[in-house]
Amino acid sequence: MSALTVDHTVGNNPEWDDLVRIWEQADAREGWRVEIIEGIVTVSPPPGSNHNFIAAKIQRRLYSVLPEDWDIYQTLGTGVPRRKGLYIPDLAVVPDDVVLDRTGEYVPASAAKLIVEVTSQSNASNDRIAKAAGYAKAGVPLYLLVDRWAPAGPTITLYGEPTGDVYRVLQTVKFGDELVLPAPFEVALDTGAFPVD
């Protein structure tokens, strides 16, 4: 992962609009993700096959329970200006009217009903720490972290009940076990087919 350096020290913070402008003008190769994480514009390569496989299986399962006016987006920018963050989650469940009502390149993360991040080895800590705090701060009700590189082995953790920039852990399972998403989804995710790197 490479980063375009943006000075975000106290007293010299760039404004949110400046960060977004840098994000919009970033010239990354097709398929690469450009995100703002804690005030730093980062560029990441496209996820690998196992990463995409896991996201696709979760997406397929979610579609079986979503209302008609919600969809799952794979490349939707989700903004958390109060944390100087603009993330591109692996999956974002967002109502259609929110997406269609936006004139910019991103939606407020607060509009998401569920965010799913699948870790990559090079930037797993961003998904575990910075993005989790950002999504919690935005009030995203459910954050599903598929941590392929967890120290004790691959796990899936469902976070909920955000307070400030902290989530409560609702459930953690190892790859191979079932994880149940609560209402409004009320669906079980069978992780038995998830590949282990």
LUMTIMI-345985 format. One record per residue (C-alpha): residue in one letter; x, y, z. Coordinates in pm, 1 decimal. Example, Ala and Ser with C-alpha at 12.3 -4.5 7.8 and 13.67 -1.06 7.14 Angstrom:
// residues 2
<zadren><r>a</r><xx>1230.0</xx><yy>-450.0</yy><zz>780.0</zz></zadren>
<zadren><r>s</r><xx>1367.0</xx><yy>-106.0</yy><zz>714.0</zz></zadren>
END
This chain:
// residues 197
<zadren><r>m</r><xx>0.0</xx><yy>0.0</yy><zz>0.0</zz></zadren>
<zadren><r>s</r><xx>128.6</xx><yy>345.1</yy><zz>-79.7</zz></zadren>
<zadren><r>a</r><xx>13.9</xx><yy>673.7</yy><zz>63.5</zz></zadren>
<zadren><r>l</r><xx>1.2</xx><yy>1030.3</yy><zz>-56.4</zz></zadren>
<zadren><r>t</r><xx>120.9</xx><yy>1226.1</yy><zz>243.1</zz></zadren>
<zadren><r>v</r><xx>-121.8</xx><yy>1479.3</yy><zz>386.5</zz></zadren>
<zadren><r>d</r><xx>-9.1</xx><yy>1681.9</yy><zz>688.5</zz></zadren>
<zadren><r>h</r><xx>-270.4</xx><yy>1635.4</yy><zz>959.7</zz></zadren>
<zadren><r>t</r><xx>-84.9</xx><yy>1762.8</yy><zz>1264.9</zz></zadren>
<zadren><r>v</r><xx>-261.0</xx><yy>1984.7</yy><zz>1517.8</zz></zadren>
<zadren><r>g</r><xx>-279.6</xx><yy>2345.0</yy><zz>1401.5</zz></zadren>
<zadren><r>n</r><xx>-218.8</xx><yy>2251.1</yy><zz>1040.4</zz></zadren>
<zadren><r>n</r><xx>-518.2</xx><yy>2024.5</yy><zz>966.0</zz></zadren>
<zadren><r>p</r><xx>-646.3</xx><yy>2030.1</yy><zz>609.7</zz></zadren>
<zadren><r>e</r><xx>-1018.1</xx><yy>2086.7</yy><zz>576.6</zz></zadren>
<zadren><r>w</r><xx>-1244.2</xx><yy>1797.5</yy><zz>483.4</zz></zadren>
<zadren><r>d</r><xx>-1316.8</xx><yy>1949.8</yy><zz>142.0</zz></zadren>
<zadren><r>d</r><xx>-942.8</xx><yy>1960.7</yy><zz>65.9</zz></zadren>
<zadren><r>l</r><xx>-903.6</xx><yy>1593.9</yy><zz>158.2</zz></zadren>
<zadren><r>v</r><xx>-1200.5</xx><yy>1497.4</yy><zz>-57.8</zz></zadren>
<zadren><r>r</r><xx>-1060.3</xx><yy>1699.2</yy><zz>-347.9</zz></zadren>
<zadren><r>i</r><xx>-728.6</xx><yy>1513.3</yy><zz>-319.5</zz></zadren>
<zadren><r>w</r><xx>-922.3</xx><yy>1183.9</yy><zz>-301.9</zz></zadren>
<zadren><r>e</r><xx>-1128.1</xx><yy>1270.6</yy><zz>-610.3</zz></zadren>
<zadren><r>q</r><xx>-820.1</xx><yy>1370.7</yy><zz>-809.8</zz></zadren>
<zadren><r>a</r><xx>-604.4</xx><yy>1073.2</yy><zz>-710.7</zz></zadren>
<zadren><r>d</r><xx>-483.0</xx><yy>898.0</yy><zz>-1022.7</zz></zadren>
<zadren><r>a</r><xx>-487.5</xx><yy>529.9</yy><zz>-929.7</zz></zadren>
<zadren><r>r</r><xx>-484.3</xx><yy>232.7</yy><zz>-1162.1</zz></zadren>
<zadren><r>e</r><xx>-818.6</xx><yy>76.0</yy><zz>-1242.0</zz></zadren>
<zadren><r>g</r><xx>-938.6</xx><yy>-150.3</yy><zz>-962.3</zz></zadren>
<zadren><r>w</r><xx>-717.2</xx><yy>10.6</yy><zz>-698.2</zz></zadren>
<zadren><r>r</r><xx>-886.7</xx><yy>161.5</yy><zz>-392.7</zz></zadren>
<zadren><r>v</r><xx>-823.9</xx><yy>518.9</yy><zz>-291.8</zz></zadren>
<zadren><r>e</r><xx>-937.8</xx><yy>590.9</yy><zz>63.6</zz></zadren>
<zadren><r>i</r><xx>-887.2</xx><yy>853.1</yy><zz>331.4</zz></zadren>
<zadren><r>i</r><xx>-793.2</xx><yy>690.2</yy><zz>660.2</zz></zadren>
<zadren><r>e</r><xx>-741.6</xx><yy>922.9</yy><zz>955.5</zz></zadren>
<zadren><r>g</r><xx>-662.3</xx><yy>1214.6</yy><zz>726.1</zz></zadren>
<zadren><r>i</r><xx>-419.4</xx><yy>1026.9</yy><zz>501.1</zz></zadren>
<zadren><r>v</r><xx>-506.8</xx><yy>944.3</yy><zz>141.2</zz></zadren>
<zadren><r>t</r><xx>-408.7</xx><yy>581.2</yy><zz>81.1</zz></zadren>
<zadren><r>v</r><xx>-398.4</xx><yy>372.8</yy><zz>-234.8</zz></zadren>
<zadren><r>s</r><xx>-439.8</xx><yy>-6.0</yy><zz>-214.6</zz></zadren>
<zadren><r>p</r><xx>-415.6</xx><yy>-270.3</yy><zz>-486.9</zz></zadren>
<zadren><r>p</r><xx>-723.7</xx><yy>-470.1</yy><zz>-585.8</zz></zadren>
<zadren><r>p</r><xx>-811.5</xx><yy>-748.5</yy><zz>-341.4</zz></zadren>
<zadren><r>g</r><xx>-704.3</xx><yy>-1104.3</yy><zz>-425.7</zz></zadren>
<zadren><r>s</r><xx>-918.9</xx><yy>-1399.2</yy><zz>-525.7</zz></zadren>
<zadren><r>n</r><xx>-982.8</xx><yy>-1537.5</yy><zz>-173.9</zz></zadren>
<zadren><r>h</r><xx>-1077.8</xx><yy>-1191.6</yy><zz>-51.7</zz></zadren>
<zadren><r>n</r><xx>-1326.3</xx><yy>-1146.8</yy><zz>-337.5</zz></zadren>
<zadren><r>f</r><xx>-1465.2</xx><yy>-1498.7</yy><zz>-294.2</zz></zadren>
<zadren><r>i</r><xx>-1551.0</xx><yy>-1430.0</yy><zz>70.8</zz></zadren>
<zadren><r>a</r><xx>-1714.1</xx><yy>-1096.6</yy><zz>-9.8</zz></zadren>
<zadren><r>a</r><xx>-1916.9</xx><yy>-1258.0</yy><zz>-290.5</zz></zadren>
<zadren><r>k</r><xx>-2046.2</xx><yy>-1536.1</yy><zz>-61.7</zz></zadren>
<zadren><r>i</r><xx>-2154.8</xx><yy>-1284.5</yy><zz>202.3</zz></zadren>
<zadren><r>q</r><xx>-2315.8</xx><yy>-1066.8</yy><zz>-62.8</zz></zadren>
<zadren><r>r</r><xx>-2511.7</xx><yy>-1360.3</yy><zz>-208.4</zz></zadren>
<zadren><r>r</r><xx>-2642.3</xx><yy>-1453.9</yy><zz>136.6</zz></zadren>
<zadren><r>l</r><xx>-2741.1</xx><yy>-1096.7</yy><zz>221.9</zz></zadren>
<zadren><r>y</r><xx>-2937.0</xx><yy>-1051.3</yy><zz>-99.8</zz></zadren>
<zadren><r>s</r><xx>-3169.2</xx><yy>-1330.9</yy><zz>11.3</zz></zadren>
<zadren><r>v</r><xx>-3299.5</xx><yy>-1116.3</yy><zz>300.8</zz></zadren>
<zadren><r>l</r><xx>-3272.1</xx><yy>-752.7</yy><zz>189.2</zz></zadren>
<zadren><r>p</r><xx>-3575.3</xx><yy>-533.8</yy><zz>132.3</zz></zadren>
<zadren><r>e</r><xx>-3627.5</xx><yy>-433.0</yy><zz>-232.3</zz></zadren>
<zadren><r>d</r><xx>-3519.6</xx><yy>-75.5</yy><zz>-164.4</zz></zadren>
<zadren><r>w</r><xx>-3178.6</xx><yy>-166.2</yy><zz>-15.2</zz></zadren>
<zadren><r>d</r><xx>-2876.4</xx><yy>-279.2</yy><zz>-212.3</zz></zadren>
<zadren><r>i</r><xx>-2522.1</xx><yy>-399.8</yy><zz>-157.1</zz></zadren>
<zadren><r>y</r><xx>-2243.2</xx><yy>-185.5</yy><zz>-296.8</zz></zadren>
<zadren><r>q</r><xx>-1883.6</xx><yy>-299.2</yy><zz>-347.7</zz></zadren>
<zadren><r>t</r><xx>-1715.2</xx><yy>26.0</yy><zz>-446.4</zz></zadren>
<zadren><r>l</r><xx>-1924.3</xx><yy>288.5</yy><zz>-268.7</zz></zadren>
<zadren><r>g</r><xx>-1735.5</xx><yy>564.5</yy><zz>-95.2</zz></zadren>
<zadren><r>t</r><xx>-1859.0</xx><yy>609.1</yy><zz>261.3</zz></zadren>
<zadren><r>g</r><xx>-1764.0</xx><yy>931.9</yy><zz>435.1</zz></zadren>
<zadren><r>v</r><xx>-1685.6</xx><yy>986.2</yy><zz>801.7</zz></zadren>
<zadren><r>p</r><xx>-1574.0</xx><yy>1351.6</yy><zz>804.8</zz></zadren>
<zadren><r>r</r><xx>-1553.8</xx><yy>1366.9</yy><zz>1186.2</zz></zadren>
<zadren><r>r</r><xx>-1278.2</xx><yy>1100.0</yy><zz>1172.2</zz></zadren>
<zadren><r>k</r><xx>-1120.8</xx><yy>1239.3</yy><zz>852.9</zz></zadren>
<zadren><r>g</r><xx>-1220.3</xx><yy>917.9</yy><zz>679.3</zz></zadren>
<zadren><r>l</r><xx>-1358.4</xx><yy>823.5</yy><zz>343.3</zz></zadren>
<zadren><r>y</r><xx>-1359.7</xx><yy>446.4</yy><zz>310.1</zz></zadren>
<zadren><r>i</r><xx>-1438.4</xx><yy>204.7</yy><zz>29.6</zz></zadren>
<zadren><r>p</r><xx>-1574.1</xx><yy>-96.2</yy><zz>220.0</zz></zadren>
<zadren><r>d</r><xx>-1582.8</xx><yy>-441.4</yy><zz>65.5</zz></zadren>
<zadren><r>l</r><xx>-1961.7</xx><yy>-437.9</yy><zz>106.2</zz></zadren>
<zadren><r>a</r><xx>-2197.0</xx><yy>-161.0</yy><zz>216.1</zz></zadren>
<zadren><r>v</r><xx>-2568.8</xx><yy>-220.5</yy><zz>260.5</zz></zadren>
<zadren><r>v</r><xx>-2734.0</xx><yy>114.4</yy><zz>192.0</zz></zadren>
<zadren><r>p</r><xx>-3092.0</xx><yy>217.3</yy><zz>107.8</zz></zadren>
<zadren><r>d</r><xx>-3135.1</xx><yy>307.4</yy><zz>-259.3</zz></zadren>
<zadren><r>d</r><xx>-3277.0</xx><yy>652.7</yy><zz>-187.4</zz></zadren>
<zadren><r>v</r><xx>-2954.2</xx><yy>751.8</yy><zz>-8.8</zz></zadren>
<zadren><r>v</r><xx>-2739.3</xx><yy>649.3</yy><zz>-303.3</zz></zadren>
<zadren><r>l</r><xx>-2966.1</xx><yy>814.4</yy><zz>-559.9</zz></zadren>
<zadren><r>d</r><xx>-2993.4</xx><yy>1134.8</yy><zz>-355.9</zz></zadren>
<zadren><r>r</r><xx>-2619.2</xx><yy>1202.7</yy><zz>-351.8</zz></zadren>
<zadren><r>t</r><xx>-2461.0</xx><yy>1451.4</yy><zz>-588.2</zz></zadren>
<zadren><r>g</r><xx>-2103.0</xx><yy>1375.6</yy><zz>-481.3</zz></zadren>
<zadren><r>e</r><xx>-1883.4</xx><yy>1071.9</yy><zz>-507.4</zz></zadren>
<zadren><r>y</r><xx>-1964.1</xx><yy>926.2</yy><zz>-165.2</zz></zadren>
<zadren><r>v</r><xx>-2248.7</xx><yy>875.7</yy><zz>81.2</zz></zadren>
<zadren><r>p</r><xx>-2240.3</xx><yy>939.6</yy><zz>454.1</zz></zadren>
<zadren><r>a</r><xx>-2133.5</xx><yy>622.5</yy><zz>633.9</zz></zadren>
<zadren><r>s</r><xx>-2413.8</xx><yy>691.2</yy><zz>880.1</zz></zadren>
<zadren><r>a</r><xx>-2664.5</xx><yy>587.9</yy><zz>610.5</zz></zadren>
<zadren><r>a</r><xx>-2526.5</xx><yy>233.5</yy><zz>590.3</zz></zadren>
<zadren><r>k</r><xx>-2723.0</xx><yy>-44.3</yy><zz>759.4</zz></zadren>
<zadren><r>l</r><xx>-2425.8</xx><yy>-284.0</yy><zz>754.2</zz></zadren>
<zadren><r>i</r><xx>-2063.0</xx><yy>-251.5</yy><zz>653.0</zz></zadren>
<zadren><r>v</r><xx>-1846.4</xx><yy>-554.4</yy><zz>571.5</zz></zadren>
<zadren><r>e</r><xx>-1467.2</xx><yy>-538.1</yy><zz>558.7</zz></zadren>
<zadren><r>v</r><xx>-1250.3</xx><yy>-835.7</yy><zz>462.7</zz></zadren>
<zadren><r>t</r><xx>-892.4</xx><yy>-784.1</yy><zz>576.9</zz></zadren>
<zadren><r>s</r><xx>-592.3</xx><yy>-791.3</yy><zz>350.4</zz></zadren>
<zadren><r>q</r><xx>-257.9</xx><yy>-883.2</yy><zz>503.0</zz></zadren>
<zadren><r>s</r><xx>-96.9</xx><yy>-547.1</yy><zz>424.3</zz></zadren>
<zadren><r>n</r><xx>-362.3</xx><yy>-328.8</yy><zz>587.6</zz></zadren>
<zadren><r>a</r><xx>-558.3</xx><yy>-546.5</yy><zz>832.1</zz></zadren>
<zadren><r>s</r><xx>-495.2</xx><yy>-302.2</yy><zz>1117.6</zz></zadren>
<zadren><r>n</r><xx>-686.4</xx><yy>-30.5</yy><zz>930.4</zz></zadren>
<zadren><r>d</r><xx>-997.7</xx><yy>-249.8</yy><zz>921.0</zz></zadren>
<zadren><r>r</r><xx>-952.7</xx><yy>-359.8</yy><zz>1284.4</zz></zadren>
<zadren><r>i</r><xx>-881.8</xx><yy>-19.7</yy><zz>1436.0</zz></zadren>
<zadren><r>a</r><xx>-918.2</xx><yy>296.8</yy><zz>1225.6</zz></zadren>
<zadren><r>k</r><xx>-1216.7</xx><yy>192.1</yy><zz>1014.8</zz></zadren>
<zadren><r>a</r><xx>-1393.0</xx><yy>25.0</yy><zz>1308.2</zz></zadren>
<zadren><r>a</r><xx>-1363.5</xx><yy>350.3</yy><zz>1503.6</zz></zadren>
<zadren><r>g</r><xx>-1480.1</xx><yy>551.4</yy><zz>1202.8</zz></zadren>
<zadren><r>y</r><xx>-1784.1</xx><yy>336.2</yy><zz>1135.2</zz></zadren>
<zadren><r>a</r><xx>-1875.2</xx><yy>341.3</yy><zz>1504.9</zz></zadren>
<zadren><r>k</r><xx>-1836.6</xx><yy>721.2</yy><zz>1517.7</zz></zadren>
<zadren><r>a</r><xx>-2067.8</xx><yy>747.7</yy><zz>1214.3</zz></zadren>
<zadren><r>g</r><xx>-2326.7</xx><yy>531.4</yy><zz>1390.7</zz></zadren>
<zadren><r>v</r><xx>-2322.4</xx><yy>240.2</yy><zz>1145.2</zz></zadren>
<zadren><r>p</r><xx>-2537.0</xx><yy>-7.9</yy><zz>1339.9</zz></zadren>
<zadren><r>l</r><xx>-2353.8</xx><yy>-326.1</yy><zz>1231.6</zz></zadren>
<zadren><r>y</r><xx>-1991.5</xx><yy>-376.4</yy><zz>1127.1</zz></zadren>
<zadren><r>l</r><xx>-1884.6</xx><yy>-721.8</yy><zz>1012.4</zz></zadren>
<zadren><r>l</r><xx>-1508.4</xx><yy>-775.3</yy><zz>1013.5</zz></zadren>
<zadren><r>v</r><xx>-1385.7</xx><yy>-1081.7</yy><zz>828.3</zz></zadren>
<zadren><r>d</r><xx>-1031.1</xx><yy>-1099.9</yy><zz>963.3</zz></zadren>
<zadren><r>r</r><xx>-839.1</xx><yy>-1345.2</yy><zz>746.7</zz></zadren>
<zadren><r>w</r><xx>-515.4</xx><yy>-1248.9</yy><zz>923.0</zz></zadren>
<zadren><r>a</r><xx>-622.3</xx><yy>-1249.0</yy><zz>1289.6</zz></zadren>
<zadren><r>p</r><xx>-331.5</xx><yy>-1351.4</yy><zz>1515.3</zz></zadren>
<zadren><r>a</r><xx>-514.8</xx><yy>-1659.6</yy><zz>1650.0</zz></zadren>
<zadren><r>g</r><xx>-638.7</xx><yy>-1764.5</yy><zz>1306.3</zz></zadren>
<zadren><r>p</r><xx>-910.8</xx><yy>-1641.1</yy><zz>1070.3</zz></zadren>
<zadren><r>t</r><xx>-1217.9</xx><yy>-1504.1</yy><zz>1249.1</zz></zadren>
<zadren><r>i</r><xx>-1536.5</xx><yy>-1315.4</yy><zz>1177.6</zz></zadren>
<zadren><r>t</r><xx>-1649.8</xx><yy>-1056.9</yy><zz>1429.1</zz></zadren>
<zadren><r>l</r><xx>-1983.7</xx><yy>-881.1</yy><zz>1430.8</zz></zadren>
<zadren><r>y</r><xx>-1976.9</xx><yy>-541.9</yy><zz>1600.8</zz></zadren>
<zadren><r>g</r><xx>-2282.7</xx><yy>-340.1</yy><zz>1701.2</zz></zadren>
<zadren><r>e</r><xx>-2425.9</xx><yy>-90.7</yy><zz>1948.3</zz></zadren>
<zadren><r>p</r><xx>-2182.0</xx><yy>189.8</yy><zz>1860.4</zz></zadren>
<zadren><r>t</r><xx>-2103.9</xx><yy>446.6</yy><zz>2130.0</zz></zadren>
<zadren><r>g</r><xx>-1869.2</xx><yy>726.5</yy><zz>2032.3</zz></zadren>
<zadren><r>d</r><xx>-1598.0</xx><yy>559.5</yy><zz>1829.8</zz></zadren>
<zadren><r>v</r><xx>-1630.5</xx><yy>218.4</yy><zz>1998.8</zz></zadren>
<zadren><r>y</r><xx>-1840.1</xx><yy>-87.1</yy><zz>1912.7</zz></zadren>
<zadren><r>r</r><xx>-1956.6</xx><yy>-369.2</yy><zz>2133.2</zz></zadren>
<zadren><r>v</r><xx>-1855.4</xx><yy>-716.9</yy><zz>2011.6</zz></zadren>
<zadren><r>l</r><xx>-2179.5</xx><yy>-903.0</yy><zz>1941.7</zz></zadren>
<zadren><r>q</r><xx>-2030.5</xx><yy>-1231.0</yy><zz>1818.0</zz></zadren>
<zadren><r>t</r><xx>-1696.5</xx><yy>-1374.4</yy><zz>1706.8</zz></zadren>
<zadren><r>v</r><xx>-1653.3</xx><yy>-1708.5</yy><zz>1530.4</zz></zadren>
<zadren><r>k</r><xx>-1366.2</xx><yy>-1891.1</yy><zz>1365.3</zz></zadren>
<zadren><r>f</r><xx>-1377.2</xx><yy>-1973.0</yy><zz>995.0</zz></zadren>
<zadren><r>g</r><xx>-1592.8</xx><yy>-2282.9</yy><zz>960.2</zz></zadren>
<zadren><r>d</r><xx>-1847.9</xx><yy>-2177.6</yy><zz>1222.2</zz></zadren>
<zadren><r>e</r><xx>-2181.5</xx><yy>-2007.1</yy><zz>1166.9</zz></zadren>
<zadren><r>l</r><xx>-2241.1</xx><yy>-1640.7</yy><zz>1245.3</zz></zadren>
<zadren><r>v</r><xx>-2595.0</xx><yy>-1505.2</yy><zz>1274.8</zz></zadren>
<zadren><r>l</r><xx>-2669.0</xx><yy>-1147.0</yy><zz>1176.4</zz></zadren>
<zadren><r>p</r><xx>-2945.0</xx><yy>-989.0</yy><zz>1387.4</zz></zadren>
<zadren><r>a</r><xx>-3248.0</xx><yy>-791.7</yy><zz>1268.2</zz></zadren>
<zadren><r>p</r><xx>-3310.8</xx><yy>-644.2</yy><zz>1024.1</zz></zadren>
<zadren><r>f</r><xx>-3110.8</xx><yy>-916.3</yy><zz>845.4</zz></zadren>
<zadren><r>e</r><xx>-3178.0</xx><yy>-1225.5</yy><zz>1055.4</zz></zadren>
<zadren><r>v</r><xx>-2962.2</xx><yy>-1449.8</yy><zz>843.6</zz></zadren>
<zadren><r>a</r><xx>-2696.7</xx><yy>-1709.5</yy><zz>921.6</zz></zadren>
<zadren><r>l</r><xx>-2362.2</xx><yy>-1691.3</yy><zz>744.3</zz></zadren>
<zadren><r>d</r><xx>-2200.2</xx><yy>-2031.3</yy><zz>698.6</zz></zadren>
<zadren><r>t</r><xx>-1827.0</xx><yy>-1964.3</yy><zz>685.8</zz></zadren>
<zadren><r>g</r><xx>-1729.9</xx><yy>-2323.8</yy><zz>609.9</zz></zadren>
<zadren><r>a</r><xx>-1648.6</xx><yy>-2244.4</yy><zz>246.9</zz></zadren>
<zadren><r>f</r><xx>-1428.0</xx><yy>-1944.5</yy><zz>329.5</zz></zadren>
<zadren><r>p</r><xx>-1072.9</xx><yy>-2015.1</yy><zz>211.3</zz></zadren>
<zadren><r>v</r><xx>-784.1</xx><yy>-1986.7</yy><zz>455.6</zz></zadren>
<zadren><r>d</r><xx>-465.2</xx><yy>-1828.3</yy><zz>323.3</zz></zadren>
END
